């Protein structure tokens, strides 16, 4: 988790991604500010990260209004957006 002024970036990292894990992560976001009230009022930017994200997983990430990050040719890249 990283906070930058008015935003908080929350990352879930898995070695391999499954649609059920992405859904669980998205559902857990509703409780974020209950557990971290010090960030209340800030924009929450949820990011799901894995070594690779196939097309089905990327679509689901976007549908759930998350960002997806996976390994590119040399560095991690944003591969899905809300």
N, CA, C and O atoms as a Maestro MAE file, in Angstrom:
{
 s_m_m2io_version
 :::
 2.0.0
}

f_m_ct {
 s_m_title
 :::
 protein
 m_atom[328] {
  # First column is atom index #
  i_m_mmod_type
  r_m_x_coord
  r_m_y_coord
  r_m_z_coord
  i_m_residue_number
  s_m_chain_name
  s_m_pdb_residue_name
  s_m_pdb_atom_name
  i_m_atomic_number
  :::
  1 25 0.851 -1.172 0.000 1 A "UNK " " N  " 7
  2 3 0.000 0.000 0.000 1 A "UNK " " CA " 6
  3 2 0.892 1.229 0.000 1 A "UNK " " C  " 6
  4 15 1.874 1.300 0.740 1 A "UNK " " O  " 8
  5 25 0.538 2.200 -0.844 2 A "UNK " " N  " 7
  6 3 1.310 3.431 -0.929 2 A "UNK " " CA " 6
  7 2 0.342 4.593 -0.942 2 A "UNK " " C  " 6
  8 15 -0.638 4.586 -1.687 2 A "UNK " " O  " 8
  9 25 0.613 5.586 -0.124 3 A "UNK " " N  " 7
  10 3 -0.224 6.776 -0.064 3 A "UNK " " CA " 6
  11 2 0.552 7.952 -0.631 3 A "UNK " " C  " 6
  12 15 1.726 8.156 -0.320 3 A "UNK " " O  " 8
  13 25 -0.124 8.715 -1.464 4 A "UNK " " N  " 7
  14 3 0.512 9.883 -2.061 4 A "UNK " " CA " 6
  15 2 -0.477 11.035 -2.037 4 A "UNK " " C  " 6
  16 15 -1.247 11.223 -2.978 4 A "UNK " " O  " 8
  17 25 -0.454 11.800 -0.964 5 A "UNK " " N  " 7
  18 3 -1.341 12.957 -0.879 5 A "UNK " " CA " 6
  19 2 -2.801 12.573 -0.825 5 A "UNK " " C  " 6
  20 15 -3.319 12.220 0.234 5 A "UNK " " O  " 8
  21 25 -3.474 12.641 -1.974 6 A "UNK " " N  " 7
  22 3 -4.905 12.399 -2.027 6 A "UNK " " CA " 6
  23 2 -5.265 11.005 -2.532 6 A "UNK " " C  " 6
  24 15 -6.446 10.708 -2.708 6 A "UNK " " O  " 8
  25 25 -4.278 10.147 -2.769 7 A "UNK " " N  " 7
  26 3 -4.528 8.812 -3.307 7 A "UNK " " CA " 6
  27 2 -3.826 7.741 -2.476 7 A "UNK " " C  " 6
  28 15 -2.798 7.982 -1.843 7 A "UNK " " O  " 8
  29 25 -4.421 6.552 -2.505 8 A "UNK " " N  " 7
  30 3 -3.824 5.379 -1.883 8 A "UNK " " CA " 6
  31 2 -3.810 4.274 -2.932 8 A "UNK " " C  " 6
  32 15 -4.845 3.968 -3.525 8 A "UNK " " O  " 8
  33 25 -2.646 3.674 -3.166 9 A "UNK " " N  " 7
  34 3 -2.525 2.561 -4.107 9 A "UNK " " CA " 6
  35 2 -2.452 1.276 -3.292 9 A "UNK " " C  " 6
  36 15 -1.573 1.114 -2.446 9 A "UNK " " O  " 8
  37 25 -3.374 0.377 -3.551 10 A "UNK " " N  " 7
  38 3 -3.426 -0.903 -2.850 10 A "UNK " " CA " 6
  39 2 -3.201 -2.018 -3.867 10 A "UNK " " C  " 6
  40 15 -3.946 -2.135 -4.840 10 A "UNK " " O  " 8
  41 25 -2.175 -2.835 -3.641 11 A "UNK " " N  " 7
  42 3 -1.827 -3.904 -4.576 11 A "UNK " " CA " 6
  43 2 -2.068 -5.277 -3.965 11 A "UNK " " C  " 6
  44 15 -1.744 -5.530 -2.804 11 A "UNK " " O  " 8
  45 25 -2.647 -6.155 -4.778 12 A "UNK " " N  " 7
  46 3 -2.762 -7.581 -4.459 12 A "UNK " " CA " 6
  47 2 -1.826 -8.276 -5.438 12 A "UNK " " C  " 6
  48 15 -1.919 -8.049 -6.645 12 A "UNK " " O  " 8
  49 25 -0.929 -9.116 -4.939 13 A "UNK " " N  " 7
  50 3 0.076 -9.752 -5.795 13 A "UNK " " CA " 6
  51 2 -0.052 -11.264 -5.690 13 A "UNK " " C  " 6
  52 15 -0.060 -11.823 -4.594 13 A "UNK " " O  " 8
  53 25 -0.152 -11.919 -6.842 14 A "UNK " " N  " 7
  54 3 -0.229 -13.376 -6.921 14 A "UNK " " CA " 6
  55 2 0.748 -13.854 -7.986 14 A "UNK " " C  " 6
  56 15 0.982 -13.163 -8.977 14 A "UNK " " O  " 8
  57 25 1.318 -15.042 -7.781 15 A "UNK " " N  " 7
  58 3 2.229 -15.584 -8.800 15 A "UNK " " CA " 6
  59 2 1.472 -15.998 -10.042 15 A "UNK " " C  " 6
  60 15 1.980 -15.852 -11.154 15 A "UNK " " O  " 8
  61 25 0.263 -16.513 -9.873 16 A "UNK " " N  " 7
  62 3 -0.601 -16.807 -11.009 16 A "UNK " " CA " 6
  63 2 -2.001 -16.322 -10.657 16 A "UNK " " C  " 6
  64 15 -2.449 -16.470 -9.520 16 A "UNK " " O  " 8
  65 25 -2.679 -15.752 -11.620 17 A "UNK " " N  " 7
  66 3 -3.961 -15.098 -11.355 17 A "UNK " " CA " 6
  67 2 -5.141 -15.979 -11.753 17 A "UNK " " C  " 6
  68 15 -5.150 -16.608 -12.811 17 A "UNK " " O  " 8
  69 25 -6.121 -16.002 -10.880 18 A "UNK " " N  " 7
  70 3 -7.373 -16.701 -11.155 18 A "UNK " " CA " 6
  71 2 -8.510 -15.697 -10.978 18 A "UNK " " C  " 6
  72 15 -8.437 -14.799 -10.139 18 A "UNK " " O  " 8
  73 25 -9.554 -15.861 -11.777 19 A "UNK " " N  " 7
  74 3 -10.679 -14.929 -11.736 19 A "UNK " " CA " 6
  75 2 -11.270 -14.843 -10.327 19 A "UNK " " C  " 6
  76 15 -11.664 -13.760 -9.895 19 A "UNK " " O  " 8
  77 25 -11.338 -15.947 -9.615 20 A "UNK " " N  " 7
  78 3 -11.898 -15.938 -8.249 20 A "UNK " " CA " 6
  79 2 -11.070 -15.059 -7.315 20 A "UNK " " C  " 6
  80 15 -11.623 -14.389 -6.444 20 A "UNK " " O  " 8
  81 25 -9.750 -15.056 -7.491 21 A "UNK " " N  " 7
  82 3 -8.884 -14.213 -6.653 21 A "UNK " " CA " 6
  83 2 -9.133 -12.735 -6.937 21 A "UNK " " C  " 6
  84 15 -9.127 -11.908 -6.025 21 A "UNK " " O  " 8
  85 25 -9.347 -12.419 -8.187 22 A "UNK " " N  " 7
  86 3 -9.592 -11.028 -8.579 22 A "UNK " " CA " 6
  87 2 -10.920 -10.555 -7.999 22 A "UNK " " C  " 6
  88 15 -11.016 -9.442 -7.482 22 A "UNK " " O  " 8
  89 25 -11.939 -11.398 -8.083 23 A "UNK " " N  " 7
  90 3 -13.248 -11.049 -7.524 23 A "UNK " " CA " 6
  91 2 -13.145 -10.850 -6.010 23 A "UNK " " C  " 6
  92 15 -13.718 -9.904 -5.470 23 A "UNK " " O  " 8
  93 25 -12.423 -11.730 -5.330 24 A "UNK " " N  " 7
  94 3 -12.255 -11.607 -3.871 24 A "UNK " " CA " 6
  95 2 -11.538 -10.307 -3.512 24 A "UNK " " C  " 6
  96 15 -11.908 -9.639 -2.547 24 A "UNK " " O  " 8
  97 25 -10.520 -9.951 -4.283 25 A "UNK " " N  " 7
  98 3 -9.804 -8.698 -4.047 25 A "UNK " " CA " 6
  99 2 -10.746 -7.510 -4.214 25 A "UNK " " C  " 6
  100 15 -10.764 -6.603 -3.381 25 A "UNK " " O  " 8
  101 25 -11.525 -7.518 -5.289 26 A "UNK " " N  " 7
  102 3 -12.463 -6.418 -5.543 26 A "UNK " " CA " 6
  103 2 -13.477 -6.297 -4.408 26 A "UNK " " C  " 6
  104 15 -13.810 -5.189 -3.989 26 A "UNK " " O  " 8
  105 25 -13.967 -7.424 -3.913 27 A "UNK " " N  " 7
  106 3 -14.941 -7.398 -2.824 27 A "UNK " " CA " 6
  107 2 -14.324 -6.889 -1.523 27 A "UNK " " C  " 6
  108 15 -15.003 -6.243 -0.724 27 A "UNK " " O  " 8
  109 25 -13.056 -7.174 -1.312 28 A "UNK " " N  " 7
  110 3 -12.396 -6.738 -0.076 28 A "UNK " " CA " 6
  111 2 -12.202 -5.223 -0.026 28 A "UNK " " C  " 6
  112 15 -11.994 -4.660 1.048 28 A "UNK " " O  " 8
  113 25 -12.269 -4.574 -1.161 29 A "UNK " " N  " 7
  114 3 -12.043 -3.129 -1.208 29 A "UNK " " CA " 6
  115 2 -13.093 -2.339 -0.436 29 A "UNK " " C  " 6
  116 15 -12.810 -1.259 0.081 29 A "UNK " " O  " 8
  117 25 -14.299 -2.880 -0.363 30 A "UNK " " N  " 7
  118 3 -15.365 -2.151 0.335 30 A "UNK " " CA " 6
  119 2 -15.069 -1.982 1.824 30 A "UNK " " C  " 6
  120 15 -15.612 -1.083 2.465 30 A "UNK " " O  " 8
  121 25 -14.210 -2.844 2.377 31 A "UNK " " N  " 7
  122 3 -13.864 -2.762 3.798 31 A "UNK " " CA " 6
  123 2 -12.565 -1.997 4.059 31 A "UNK " " C  " 6
  124 15 -12.174 -1.820 5.213 31 A "UNK " " O  " 8
  125 25 -11.903 -1.548 3.009 32 A "UNK " " N  " 7
  126 3 -10.591 -0.934 3.165 32 A "UNK " " CA " 6
  127 2 -10.595 0.225 4.168 32 A "UNK " " C  " 6
  128 15 -9.766 0.263 5.077 32 A "UNK " " O  " 8
  129 25 -11.519 1.159 4.002 33 A "UNK " " N  " 7
  130 3 -11.513 2.345 4.856 33 A "UNK " " CA " 6
  131 2 -11.964 2.038 6.286 33 A "UNK " " C  " 6
  132 15 -11.688 2.819 7.196 33 A "UNK " " O  " 8
  133 25 -12.656 0.911 6.497 34 A "UNK " " N  " 7
  134 3 -12.984 0.483 7.866 34 A "UNK " " CA " 6
  135 2 -11.714 0.055 8.602 34 A "UNK " " C  " 6
  136 15 -11.558 0.329 9.792 34 A "UNK " " O  " 8
  137 25 -10.808 -0.618 7.886 35 A "UNK " " N  " 7
  138 3 -9.562 -1.091 8.492 35 A "UNK " " CA " 6
  139 2 -8.485 -0.006 8.536 35 A "UNK " " C  " 6
  140 15 -7.603 -0.032 9.394 35 A "UNK " " O  " 8
  141 25 -8.565 0.938 7.613 36 A "UNK " " N  " 7
  142 3 -7.567 2.011 7.541 36 A "UNK " " CA " 6
  143 2 -8.266 3.375 7.499 36 A "UNK " " C  " 6
  144 15 -8.233 4.054 6.472 36 A "UNK " " O  " 8
  145 25 -8.894 3.777 8.599 37 A "UNK " " N  " 7
  146 3 -9.648 5.032 8.610 37 A "UNK " " CA " 6
  147 2 -8.763 6.260 8.387 37 A "UNK " " C  " 6
  148 15 -9.266 7.318 8.010 37 A "UNK " " O  " 8
  149 25 -7.468 6.135 8.613 38 A "UNK " " N  " 7
  150 3 -6.568 7.271 8.404 38 A "UNK " " CA " 6
  151 2 -6.495 7.690 6.928 38 A "UNK " " C  " 6
  152 15 -6.025 8.784 6.615 38 A "UNK " " O  " 8
  153 25 -6.961 6.819 6.024 39 A "UNK " " N  " 7
  154 3 -6.958 7.148 4.590 39 A "UNK " " CA " 6
  155 2 -8.330 7.583 4.089 39 A "UNK " " C  " 6
  156 15 -8.510 7.815 2.893 39 A "UNK " " O  " 8
  157 25 -9.282 7.693 4.984 40 A "UNK " " N  " 7
  158 3 -10.635 8.088 4.596 40 A "UNK " " CA " 6
  159 2 -10.611 9.413 3.839 40 A "UNK " " C  " 6
  160 15 -9.911 10.350 4.222 40 A "UNK " " O  " 8
  161 25 -11.376 9.473 2.771 41 A "UNK " " N  " 7
  162 3 -11.444 10.675 1.956 41 A "UNK " " CA " 6
  163 2 -10.456 10.692 0.798 41 A "UNK " " C  " 6
  164 15 -10.510 11.577 -0.056 41 A "UNK " " O  " 8
  165 25 -9.565 9.725 0.770 42 A "UNK " " N  " 7
  166 3 -8.599 9.650 -0.335 42 A "UNK " " CA " 6
  167 2 -9.119 8.707 -1.416 42 A "UNK " " C  " 6
  168 15 -9.918 7.810 -1.145 42 A "UNK " " O  " 8
  169 25 -8.661 8.920 -2.625 43 A "UNK " " N  " 7
  170 3 -9.019 8.038 -3.733 43 A "UNK " " CA " 6
  171 2 -8.246 6.722 -3.593 43 A "UNK " " C  " 6
  172 15 -7.025 6.723 -3.431 43 A "UNK " " O  " 8
  173 25 -8.964 5.614 -3.657 44 A "UNK " " N  " 7
  174 3 -8.342 4.293 -3.576 44 A "UNK " " CA " 6
  175 2 -8.103 3.772 -4.994 44 A "UNK " " C  " 6
  176 15 -9.036 3.671 -5.791 44 A "UNK " " O  " 8
  177 25 -6.854 3.444 -5.300 45 A "UNK " " N  " 7
  178 3 -6.487 2.907 -6.617 45 A "UNK " " CA " 6
  179 2 -6.096 1.440 -6.416 45 A "UNK " " C  " 6
  180 15 -4.996 1.150 -5.945 45 A "UNK " " O  " 8
  181 25 -7.002 0.510 -6.775 46 A "UNK " " N  " 7
  182 3 -6.719 -0.906 -6.586 46 A "UNK " " CA " 6
  183 2 -5.973 -1.500 -7.783 46 A "UNK " " C  " 6
  184 15 -6.343 -1.274 -8.935 46 A "UNK " " O  " 8
  185 25 -4.918 -2.263 -7.490 47 A "UNK " " N  " 7
  186 3 -4.075 -2.844 -8.538 47 A "UNK " " CA " 6
  187 2 -3.900 -4.332 -8.264 47 A "UNK " " C  " 6
  188 15 -3.506 -4.724 -7.166 47 A "UNK " " O  " 8
  189 25 -4.194 -5.159 -9.263 48 A "UNK " " N  " 7
  190 3 -3.971 -6.602 -9.164 48 A "UNK " " CA " 6
  191 2 -2.737 -6.923 -10.000 48 A "UNK " " C  " 6
  192 15 -2.695 -6.613 -11.190 48 A "UNK " " O  " 8
  193 25 -1.730 -7.544 -9.382 49 A "UNK " " N  " 7
  194 3 -0.440 -7.802 -10.036 49 A "UNK " " CA " 6
  195 2 -0.149 -9.298 -10.107 49 A "UNK " " C  " 6
  196 15 -0.442 -10.049 -9.177 49 A "UNK " " O  " 8
  197 25 0.431 -9.712 -11.224 50 A "UNK " " N  " 7
  198 3 0.857 -11.094 -11.379 50 A "UNK " " CA " 6
  199 2 1.913 -11.159 -12.480 50 A "UNK " " C  " 6
  200 15 2.087 -10.206 -13.240 50 A "UNK " " O  " 8
  201 25 2.622 -12.298 -12.560 51 A "UNK " " N  " 7
  202 3 3.638 -12.443 -13.615 51 A "UNK " " CA " 6
  203 2 3.005 -12.308 -14.982 51 A "UNK " " C  " 6
  204 15 3.570 -11.677 -15.876 51 A "UNK " " O  " 8
  205 25 1.823 -12.903 -15.148 52 A "UNK " " N  " 7
  206 3 1.122 -12.784 -16.428 52 A "UNK " " CA " 6
  207 2 -0.374 -12.751 -16.157 52 A "UNK " " C  " 6
  208 15 -0.852 -13.312 -15.171 52 A "UNK " " O  " 8
  209 25 -1.102 -12.092 -17.037 53 A "UNK " " N  " 7
  210 3 -2.555 -11.983 -16.945 53 A "UNK " " CA " 6
  211 2 -3.121 -12.278 -18.327 53 A "UNK " " C  " 6
  212 15 -2.909 -11.507 -19.263 53 A "UNK " " O  " 8
  213 25 -3.844 -13.392 -18.461 54 A "UNK " " N  " 7
  214 3 -4.395 -13.724 -19.777 54 A "UNK " " CA " 6
  215 2 -5.576 -12.810 -20.104 54 A "UNK " " C  " 6
  216 15 -6.018 -12.028 -19.262 54 A "UNK " " O  " 8
  217 25 -6.075 -12.915 -21.320 55 A "UNK " " N  " 7
  218 3 -7.127 -12.009 -21.791 55 A "UNK " " CA " 6
  219 2 -8.394 -12.084 -20.936 55 A "UNK " " C  " 6
  220 15 -8.999 -11.054 -20.637 55 A "UNK " " O  " 8
  221 25 -8.797 -13.291 -20.544 56 A "UNK " " N  " 7
  222 3 -9.995 -13.447 -19.710 56 A "UNK " " CA " 6
  223 2 -9.821 -12.724 -18.379 56 A "UNK " " C  " 6
  224 15 -10.728 -12.033 -17.915 56 A "UNK " " O  " 8
  225 25 -8.670 -12.885 -17.781 57 A "UNK " " N  " 7
  226 3 -8.372 -12.232 -16.501 57 A "UNK " " CA " 6
  227 2 -8.300 -10.719 -16.682 57 A "UNK " " C  " 6
  228 15 -8.814 -9.973 -15.849 57 A "UNK " " O  " 8
  229 25 -7.678 -10.266 -17.744 58 A "UNK " " N  " 7
  230 3 -7.596 -8.815 -18.005 58 A "UNK " " CA " 6
  231 2 -8.970 -8.193 -18.143 58 A "UNK " " C  " 6
  232 15 -9.233 -7.117 -17.605 58 A "UNK " " O  " 8
  233 25 -9.856 -8.883 -18.874 59 A "UNK " " N  " 7
  234 3 -11.223 -8.364 -19.046 59 A "UNK " " CA " 6
  235 2 -11.930 -8.253 -17.694 59 A "UNK " " C  " 6
  236 15 -12.599 -7.257 -17.415 59 A "UNK " " O  " 8
  237 25 -11.779 -9.269 -16.868 60 A "UNK " " N  " 7
  238 3 -12.438 -9.259 -15.555 60 A "UNK " " CA " 6
  239 2 -11.877 -8.153 -14.667 60 A "UNK " " C  " 6
  240 15 -12.625 -7.499 -13.939 60 A "UNK " " O  " 8
  241 25 -10.581 -7.946 -14.724 61 A "UNK " " N  " 7
  242 3 -9.951 -6.863 -13.959 61 A "UNK " " CA " 6
  243 2 -10.556 -5.520 -14.365 61 A "UNK " " C  " 6
  244 15 -10.916 -4.713 -13.508 61 A "UNK " " O  " 8
  245 25 -10.664 -5.288 -15.656 62 A "UNK " " N  " 7
  246 3 -11.241 -4.030 -16.148 62 A "UNK " " CA " 6
  247 2 -12.702 -3.886 -15.743 62 A "UNK " " C  " 6
  248 15 -13.131 -2.811 -15.326 62 A "UNK " " O  " 8
  249 25 -13.474 -4.981 -15.865 63 A "UNK " " N  " 7
  250 3 -14.889 -4.945 -15.491 63 A "UNK " " CA " 6
  251 2 -15.082 -4.581 -14.025 63 A "UNK " " C  " 6
  252 15 -16.048 -3.905 -13.668 63 A "UNK " " O  " 8
  253 25 -14.163 -5.029 -13.179 64 A "UNK " " N  " 7
  254 3 -14.262 -4.762 -11.745 64 A "UNK " " CA " 6
  255 2 -13.630 -3.422 -11.348 64 A "UNK " " C  " 6
  256 15 -13.499 -3.110 -10.164 64 A "UNK " " O  " 8
  257 25 -13.243 -2.643 -12.355 65 A "UNK " " N  " 7
  258 3 -12.693 -1.296 -12.151 65 A "UNK " " CA " 6
  259 2 -11.371 -1.318 -11.378 65 A "UNK " " C  " 6
  260 15 -11.132 -0.490 -10.500 65 A "UNK " " O  " 8
  261 25 -10.521 -2.290 -11.730 66 A "UNK " " N  " 7
  262 3 -9.194 -2.416 -11.146 66 A "UNK " " CA " 6
  263 2 -8.156 -2.129 -12.219 66 A "UNK " " C  " 6
  264 15 -8.465 -2.095 -13.410 66 A "UNK " " O  " 8
  265 25 -6.931 -1.925 -11.781 67 A "UNK " " N  " 7
  266 3 -5.790 -1.891 -12.692 67 A "UNK " " CA " 6
  267 2 -5.140 -3.266 -12.649 67 A "UNK " " C  " 6
  268 15 -5.151 -3.931 -11.613 67 A "UNK " " O  " 8
  269 25 -4.580 -3.685 -13.762 68 A "UNK " " N  " 7
  270 3 -3.848 -4.951 -13.827 68 A "UNK " " CA " 6
  271 2 -2.410 -4.690 -14.232 68 A "UNK " " C  " 6
  272 15 -2.154 -3.943 -15.176 68 A "UNK " " O  " 8
  273 25 -1.473 -5.298 -13.526 69 A "UNK " " N  " 7
  274 3 -0.047 -5.132 -13.815 69 A "UNK " " CA " 6
  275 2 0.565 -6.521 -13.986 69 A "UNK " " C  " 6
  276 15 0.360 -7.412 -13.161 69 A "UNK " " O  " 8
  277 25 1.322 -6.688 -15.076 70 A "UNK " " N  " 7
  278 3 1.981 -7.965 -15.351 70 A "UNK " " CA " 6
  279 2 3.352 -7.699 -15.947 70 A "UNK " " C  " 6
  280 15 3.673 -6.577 -16.340 70 A "UNK " " O  " 8
  281 25 4.144 -8.744 -16.004 71 A "UNK " " N  " 7
  282 3 5.496 -8.630 -16.536 71 A "UNK " " CA " 6
  283 2 5.445 -8.389 -18.038 71 A "UNK " " C  " 6
  284 15 4.775 -9.119 -18.768 71 A "UNK " " O  " 8
  285 25 6.159 -7.360 -18.496 72 A "UNK " " N  " 7
  286 3 6.309 -7.084 -19.918 72 A "UNK " " CA " 6
  287 2 7.630 -7.662 -20.392 72 A "UNK " " C  " 6
  288 15 8.140 -8.612 -19.797 72 A "UNK " " O  " 8
  289 25 8.189 -7.104 -21.454 73 A "UNK " " N  " 7
  290 3 9.462 -7.593 -21.983 73 A "UNK " " CA " 6
  291 2 10.607 -7.406 -21.001 73 A "UNK " " C  " 6
  292 15 11.468 -8.276 -20.870 73 A "UNK " " O  " 8
  293 25 10.618 -6.276 -20.315 74 A "UNK " " N  " 7
  294 3 11.720 -6.001 -19.389 74 A "UNK " " CA " 6
  295 2 11.273 -5.555 -18.001 74 A "UNK " " C  " 6
  296 15 12.006 -5.736 -17.028 74 A "UNK " " O  " 8
  297 25 10.089 -4.978 -17.898 75 A "UNK " " N  " 7
  298 3 9.598 -4.472 -16.615 75 A "UNK " " CA " 6
  299 2 8.110 -4.790 -16.468 75 A "UNK " " C  " 6
  300 15 7.465 -5.251 -17.410 75 A "UNK " " O  " 8
  301 25 7.584 -4.540 -15.289 76 A "UNK " " N  " 7
  302 3 6.151 -4.687 -15.067 76 A "UNK " " CA " 6
  303 2 5.430 -3.574 -15.828 76 A "UNK " " C  " 6
  304 15 5.906 -2.441 -15.893 76 A "UNK " " O  " 8
  305 25 4.267 -3.917 -16.407 77 A "UNK " " N  " 7
  306 3 3.514 -2.958 -17.213 77 A "UNK " " CA " 6
  307 2 2.040 -3.000 -16.815 77 A "UNK " " C  " 6
  308 15 1.528 -4.035 -16.390 77 A "UNK " " O  " 8
  309 25 1.373 -1.863 -16.960 78 A "UNK " " N  " 7
  310 3 -0.066 -1.828 -16.777 78 A "UNK " " CA " 6
  311 2 -0.686 -2.475 -18.016 78 A "UNK " " C  " 6
  312 15 -0.497 -1.988 -19.130 78 A "UNK " " O  " 8
  313 25 -1.428 -3.572 -17.824 79 A "UNK " " N  " 7
  314 3 -2.001 -4.296 -18.946 79 A "UNK " " CA " 6
  315 2 -3.528 -4.263 -18.940 79 A "UNK " " C  " 6
  316 15 -4.160 -4.704 -19.900 79 A "UNK " " O  " 8
  317 25 -4.124 -3.745 -17.867 80 A "UNK " " N  " 7
  318 3 -5.578 -3.617 -17.784 80 A "UNK " " CA " 6
  319 2 -5.905 -2.354 -16.990 80 A "UNK " " C  " 6
  320 15 -5.238 -2.019 -16.011 80 A "UNK " " O  " 8
  321 25 -6.938 -1.674 -17.436 81 A "UNK " " N  " 7
  322 3 -7.375 -0.442 -16.779 81 A "UNK " " CA " 6
  323 2 -8.876 -0.500 -16.550 81 A "UNK " " C  " 6
  324 15 -9.594 -1.198 -17.264 81 A "UNK " " O  " 8
  325 25 -9.348 0.242 -15.545 82 A "UNK " " N  " 7
  326 3 -10.800 0.262 -15.290 82 A "UNK " " CA " 6
  327 2 -11.571 0.791 -16.492 82 A "UNK " " C  " 6
  328 15 -12.799 0.875 -16.450 82 A "UNK " " O  " 8
  :::
 }
 m_bond[327] {
  # First column is bond index #
  i_m_from
  i_m_to
  i_m_order
  :::
  1 1 2 1
  2 2 3 1
  3 3 4 2
  4 3 5 1
  5 5 6 1
  6 6 7 1
  7 7 8 2
  8 7 9 1
  9 9 10 1
  10 10 11 1
  11 11 12 2
  12 11 13 1
  13 13 14 1
  14 14 15 1
  15 15 16 2
  16 15 17 1
  17 17 18 1
  18 18 19 1
  19 19 20 2
  20 19 21 1
  21 21 22 1
  22 22 23 1
  23 23 24 2
  24 23 25 1
  25 25 26 1
  26 26 27 1
  27 27 28 2
  28 27 29 1
  29 29 30 1
  30 30 31 1
  31 31 32 2
  32 31 33 1
  33 33 34 1
  34 34 35 1
  35 35 36 2
  36 35 37 1
  37 37 38 1
  38 38 39 1
  39 39 40 2
  40 39 41 1
  41 41 42 1
  42 42 43 1
  43 43 44 2
  44 43 45 1
  45 45 46 1
  46 46 47 1
  47 47 48 2
  48 47 49 1
  49 49 50 1
  50 50 51 1
  51 51 52 2
  52 51 53 1
  53 53 54 1
  54 54 55 1
  55 55 56 2
  56 55 57 1
  57 57 58 1
  58 58 59 1
  59 59 60 2
  60 59 61 1
  61 61 62 1
  62 62 63 1
  63 63 64 2
  64 63 65 1
  65 65 66 1
  66 66 67 1
  67 67 68 2
  68 67 69 1
  69 69 70 1
  70 70 71 1
  71 71 72 2
  72 71 73 1
  73 73 74 1
  74 74 75 1
  75 75 76 2
  76 75 77 1
  77 77 78 1
  78 78 79 1
  79 79 80 2
  80 79 81 1
  81 81 82 1
  82 82 83 1
  83 83 84 2
  84 83 85 1
  85 85 86 1
  86 86 87 1
  87 87 88 2
  88 87 89 1
  89 89 90 1
  90 90 91 1
  91 91 92 2
  92 91 93 1
  93 93 94 1
  94 94 95 1
  95 95 96 2
  96 95 97 1
  97 97 98 1
  98 98 99 1
  99 99 100 2
  100 99 101 1
  101 101 102 1
  102 102 103 1
  103 103 104 2
  104 103 105 1
  105 105 106 1
  106 106 107 1
  107 107 108 2
  108 107 109 1
  109 109 110 1
  110 110 111 1
  111 111 112 2
  112 111 113 1
  113 113 114 1
  114 114 115 1
  115 115 116 2
  116 115 117 1
  117 117 118 1
  118 118 119 1
  119 119 120 2
  120 119 121 1
  121 121 122 1
  122 122 123 1
  123 123 124 2
  124 123 125 1
  125 125 126 1
  126 126 127 1
  127 127 128 2
  128 127 129 1
  129 129 130 1
  130 130 131 1
  131 131 132 2
  132 131 133 1
  133 133 134 1
  134 134 135 1
  135 135 136 2
  136 135 137 1
  137 137 138 1
  138 138 139 1
  139 139 140 2
  140 139 141 1
  141 141 142 1
  142 142 143 1
  143 143 144 2
  144 143 145 1
  145 145 146 1
  146 146 147 1
  147 147 148 2
  148 147 149 1
  149 149 150 1
  150 150 151 1
  151 151 152 2
  152 151 153 1
  153 153 154 1
  154 154 155 1
  155 155 156 2
  156 155 157 1
  157 157 158 1
  158 158 159 1
  159 159 160 2
  160 159 161 1
  161 161 162 1
  162 162 163 1
  163 163 164 2
  164 163 165 1
  165 165 166 1
  166 166 167 1
  167 167 168 2
  168 167 169 1
  169 169 170 1
  170 170 171 1
  171 171 172 2
  172 171 173 1
  173 173 174 1
  174 174 175 1
  175 175 176 2
  176 175 177 1
  177 177 178 1
  178 178 179 1
  179 179 180 2
  180 179 181 1
  181 181 182 1
  182 182 183 1
  183 183 184 2
  184 183 185 1
  185 185 186 1
  186 186 187 1
  187 187 188 2
  188 187 189 1
  189 189 190 1
  190 190 191 1
  191 191 192 2
  192 191 193 1
  193 193 194 1
  194 194 195 1
  195 195 196 2
  196 195 197 1
  197 197 198 1
  198 198 199 1
  199 199 200 2
  200 199 201 1
  201 201 202 1
  202 202 203 1
  203 203 204 2
  204 203 205 1
  205 205 206 1
  206 206 207 1
  207 207 208 2
  208 207 209 1
  209 209 210 1
  210 210 211 1
  211 211 212 2
  212 211 213 1
  213 213 214 1
  214 214 215 1
  215 215 216 2
  216 215 217 1
  217 217 218 1
  218 218 219 1
  219 219 220 2
  220 219 221 1
  221 221 222 1
  222 222 223 1
  223 223 224 2
  224 223 225 1
  225 225 226 1
  226 226 227 1
  227 227 228 2
  228 227 229 1
  229 229 230 1
  230 230 231 1
  231 231 232 2
  232 231 233 1
  233 233 234 1
  234 234 235 1
  235 235 236 2
  236 235 237 1
  237 237 238 1
  238 238 239 1
  239 239 240 2
  240 239 241 1
  241 241 242 1
  242 242 243 1
  243 243 244 2
  244 243 245 1
  245 245 246 1
  246 246 247 1
  247 247 248 2
  248 247 249 1
  249 249 250 1
  250 250 251 1
  251 251 252 2
  252 251 253 1
  253 253 254 1
  254 254 255 1
  255 255 256 2
  256 255 257 1
  257 257 258 1
  258 258 259 1
  259 259 260 2
  260 259 261 1
  261 261 262 1
  262 262 263 1
  263 263 264 2
  264 263 265 1
  265 265 266 1
  266 266 267 1
  267 267 268 2
  268 267 269 1
  269 269 270 1
  270 270 271 1
  271 271 272 2
  272 271 273 1
  273 273 274 1
  274 274 275 1
  275 275 276 2
  276 275 277 1
  277 277 278 1
  278 278 279 1
  279 279 280 2
  280 279 281 1
  281 281 282 1
  282 282 283 1
  283 283 284 2
  284 283 285 1
  285 285 286 1
  286 286 287 1
  287 287 288 2
  288 287 289 1
  289 289 290 1
  290 290 291 1
  291 291 292 2
  292 291 293 1
  293 293 294 1
  294 294 295 1
  295 295 296 2
  296 295 297 1
  297 297 298 1
  298 298 299 1
  299 299 300 2
  300 299 301 1
  301 301 302 1
  302 302 303 1
  303 303 304 2
  304 303 305 1
  305 305 306 1
  306 306 307 1
  307 307 308 2
  308 307 309 1
  309 309 310 1
  310 310 311 1
  311 311 312 2
  312 311 313 1
  313 313 314 1
  314 314 315 1
  315 315 316 2
  316 315 317 1
  317 317 318 1
  318 318 319 1
  319 319 320 2
  320 319 321 1
  321 321 322 1
  322 322 323 1
  323 323 324 2
  324 323 325 1
  325 325 326 1
  326 326 327 1
  327 327 328 2
  :::
 }
}
